[in-house]
Amino acid sequence: MSEKADTEKLARQIAERFNETGERPIQQIERMTQLMGRPWMADVAEQAAREIAAAGPLTLRADGTPRVKSGVFFALARRLAYELVTKGTLKRRDFYRTFCWRERKPREARPIVPQRKAPKELAPRPAFSAKPKPQPGGPAPRRKAPPQAEIYSVRRPTR
């Protein structure tokens, strides 16, 4: 069998083992298997089965409500993978893309903004004058810049 077929087969087996029938969780298990490998996934499935049998702490959510079997599997897989992220052996981006797969929230339509009013007509500007007349209360007129100094170089006499 091909590697993809093996991955799909393992994902379906894990999904059946934890009573998961949806297509989306099976796809997520496939993505986890592709990233982490078949032995890692089989080990996580075994640990999740032991956790469920022992009614360990992962069988309850933070608010105290019980988790379903597949929820225990996904929580354990996420916890073990995050440990690899903290050690630096798994990239953070790969972790979030694979283990924290959530549907995008629908975007709200942007509110319609009323069109801006046309700008007010400005008074016509007077034509440019070489020597503008000073306006009362306005800044002082500019003065001409002094002429540029002559730049020359001096050579030392040679002996």
C-alpha positions, 0 to 999 in steps of 0.5 A: 500500500502507498503511504497515503493509504496507510495514513488514511487506514490508521486515521480511520482505525483511530476514529473508529476506536474513539467513536468518531464518525465525522469527516473533519476529525478523520481529516485532522487525524490524517494530518496529525499522522502525516506530520508526526508519523504512524508510530507516534500516533499509535502510541498516543492512541494507546495512551488515550485508551489507558487514560479513558480506562483509568478515568484520568484528569484528561477525561474532564475539561477545565470547567469540569464537564466530561470529555468524549473519547475522541476529545480525550485523544485530541487533548492528549495528542495536543498536549504531547505535541506542544511539549515537542514545540517547547523543546524546539523539535516541532515548529510552532506553525506546524503545531497550530496548523495541525493540532488546533484546527478550527473553522474560520469565523464568518466575517461580518459585513462592513457597515456602509460608510456614507459617501464623503461630501465634495470638498468646498470650493476654495477661493482662487489663488492669486497669481505668483508674484516675484515680490509678494507684498507682506500681509498684515499679521502674517509672517515676515517676507523672506529675504534673499540668500547671500551669494555663494562664496567662491571656493578655490584650492591652494597648492603648496609649493614643492621644494 
